[in-house]
Amino acid sequence: MLLIPDLIKKKRDGAVLSDEDIGAFIQAVTKKNIQECQTGAMLMAIWQKGMVATETETLTREMMSSGDVMSWPTEWAGLVVDKHSTGGVGDKVSLVMAPALAACGCKVPMISGRGLAHTGGTLDKLESIPGFNIHQSAEQILQILSSVGCCIVGQTEMLVPADRVLYSLRDATSTVDSLPLITASILSKKGAESLFALVLDVKFGRAALYKDLDSAKELAQGLMDVGNSLGIRTAAILSSMDGTIGRCVGNSLEVIEALQALKGNGPEDLMELVTTLGAVLLLMTGQASDLSEGRKHISEAVASRRALSKFQAMMEAQGVAAETARALCSPDTDYYSILHKSAHQTELQTPEDGVVLDVDGLVLAGVLQKLGAGRSKVGEAVNHSVGAEMLVSLGQRVRKGVPWLRLHYEDPAPTLDQINQLQKALVLGTNESTETQQKHTLVRELLLPR
């Protein structure tokens, strides 16, 4: 067996690492028998030279096996499912989809992450709810799934510990966008969940990691190949990420919008993603004969309020007081009597008459991050009350001076430069373009397992 410096040199020089090589590296990372600089060097070598399919698959398997692998009751066979999104602006899909799937009879052990840079994190959103505990042991996860059918939790200490180390160093070493490292990080955690089926929401566009459809499709296909090789039925959708998903961006505001969606008042683009992703999983588990039937099942779970009841039960199972959970899910909720409201709100106005052609989600998210809604490094705190509400829709004709964005912020106030950035993010024109019409539909392509 080669020593760690030899393994780094081997990959640096473009050679293919053997299963034993990769196993030795991941074991050293897990047991902390490797210097941090050596781990960083290996990450950079992988980023520079890439990995062939067999290397990526082995890396994923070794990371998955670096800690606990969950096991489920035999009667749950074919029902344990999850989804993963490559990150977006205003992406609260999981908050609606997990309880909707549970209402359809699935078991959803959703292990989510925190936001970093402009991308929001599902765990940060849920922690804006007083008492919500994202830290659950494997035994507690099993209990919650038995009683509720879904949970949304953080990565446990013993679940894929190798990924915890590598994930934190990828940002520091500028290797976040390495395809093999992305694949192994995502699928090692999903593999440790012992899933039957997984659907991936792979984003492309201005506010996504991959800017064009072809690059996103390459990532999606690579993820599907490895997922299916692990024995997980894996499908993917390719969805546009130029603007925002729904109207709200920011932790507390997104929880409110998700609750509104669970009460039957969700924005069309959000519900398009929820019903499509959910339908794919119901199709793969055999609970729907086709996507149309799957969408109908998910829509009915929401319309009947069964999904809302599951969300309420999940909140209580994860530490939220019963009175709080019940109040949030009631029809006439005063959300801000429970969720923290920002100290200040201000509305930006349209600079001229026109049709709303575009809103740059990346610019919006970048400003909100700097105001405290996001974090620039792992471990940094976020302000749950900071965010923004879109007050206009794509294709809407507006008059000069009409409010188009409501900004929620704490002290200090946004700078003049930040206000100018936000105003430039709004694009007005004379007539709605074909491109703008296409943006009403986020899902662009569906990839099912062969």
Secondary structure as UniProt FT lines:
FT   HELIX           4..12
FT   TURN            13..14
FT   HELIX           19..31
FT   HELIX           36..49
FT   HELIX           53..64
FT   TURN            65..66
FT   HELIX           74..76
FT   TURN            77..79
FT   STRAND          80..85
FT   HELIX           93..103
FT   TURN            104..105
FT   STRAND          107..111
FT   TURN            117..118
FT   HELIX           122..126
FT   TURN            127..128
FT   TURN            130..131
FT   HELIX           138..147
FT   STRAND          150..153
FT   TURN            157..158
FT   HELIX           161..172
FT   TURN            173..174
FT   TURN            176..177
FT   HELIX           179..192
FT   TURN            193..194
FT   STRAND          197..204
FT   TURN            206..207
FT   HELIX           213..229
FT   TURN            230..231
FT   STRAND          233..240
FT   STRAND          248..249
FT   HELIX           251..260
FT   HELIX           261..265
FT   HELIX           268..284
FT   TURN            285..286
FT   HELIX           291..303
FT   TURN            304..305
FT   HELIX           306..317
FT   TURN            318..319
FT   HELIX           322..328
FT   TURN            331..332
FT   HELIX           335..337
FT   STRAND          344..349
FT   STRAND          354..359
FT   HELIX           361..370
FT   TURN            371..372
FT   TURN            378..379
FT   TURN            384..385
FT   STRAND          387..390
FT   TURN            394..395
FT   STRAND          397..398
FT   TURN            400..401
FT   STRAND          403..409
FT   HELIX           416..425
FT   STRAND          426..429
FT   HELIX           434..439
FT   STRAND          443..447
//
